[in-house]
C-alpha cells in the first residue's frame, strides 16, 4: 500500500496562516473589550474574571477559584482581599469544612457580571450584523466548534 502523498504545502499554509491571523485578531479584540469593560466597572481583569467565575460556579472556595483561574492560592487570597474590601465579595463559613470559606458575590458584586453580559449582548448583535454571509445559527455553531477544538488542545 502506498502512503498518501502530503497535501500541497502552499495550498494548506495559506488558509492556515489566514486563520491563525484571524484568531489572533479575535483574541486581541476580546482582550481589548474585556479591558474596556473592566475599566468601566472600576476593576481589573483578574477581578472581573474572578467575579464571573464565582457567578458561574456557586459554592466556590478560594482554593477552587485558584484552580479555575490558574493562580496560586496566595494570589487568589490577595485578589479576594481586594474584592472584599471593595464590597464585591463575601467570604462565608463553609458548612462542610470549617477550615474553608465559600465565596459569594455581594449585591454590588452581582451587578457587575450582569453589566458585562449587557455589553457582550450589544457586541454580539453587532457581530451577527457584521457577518451576513453566515446565518446567525451557522456563525454561532462555527465559533462554538472552533472554541471546542481550541479547548481540546489545552486539555492534555
Secondary structure as the mmCIF struct_conf table of DSSP 4:
data_model
#
loop_
_struct_conf.conf_type_id
_struct_conf.id
_struct_conf.beg_label_comp_id
_struct_conf.beg_label_asym_id
_struct_conf.beg_label_seq_id
_struct_conf.end_label_comp_id
_struct_conf.end_label_asym_id
_struct_conf.end_label_seq_id
HELX_LH_PP_P HELX_LH_PP_P1 UNK A 2 UNK A 8
HELX_RH_AL_P HELX_RH_AL_P1 UNK A 9 UNK A 41
TURN_TY1_P TURN_TY1_P1 UNK A 42 UNK A 42
HELX_RH_AL_P HELX_RH_AL_P2 UNK A 45 UNK A 56
BEND BEND1 UNK A 57 UNK A 57
TURN_TY1_P TURN_TY1_P2 UNK A 58 UNK A 59
HELX_RH_AL_P HELX_RH_AL_P3 UNK A 62 UNK A 69
TURN_TY1_P TURN_TY1_P3 UNK A 70 UNK A 70
HELX_RH_AL_P HELX_RH_AL_P4 UNK A 73 UNK A 85
TURN_TY1_P TURN_TY1_P4 UNK A 86 UNK A 87
BEND BEND2 UNK A 88 UNK A 88
STRN STRN1 UNK A 89 UNK A 93
TURN_TY1_P TURN_TY1_P5 UNK A 95 UNK A 96
TURN_TY1_P TURN_TY1_P6 UNK A 98 UNK A 99
STRN STRN2 UNK A 101 UNK A 105
HELX_RH_AL_P HELX_RH_AL_P5 UNK A 107 UNK A 130
TURN_TY1_P TURN_TY1_P7 UNK A 132 UNK A 133
BEND BEND3 UNK A 134 UNK A 134
HELX_RH_AL_P HELX_RH_AL_P6 UNK A 136 UNK A 152
TURN_TY1_P TURN_TY1_P8 UNK A 153 UNK A 154
#
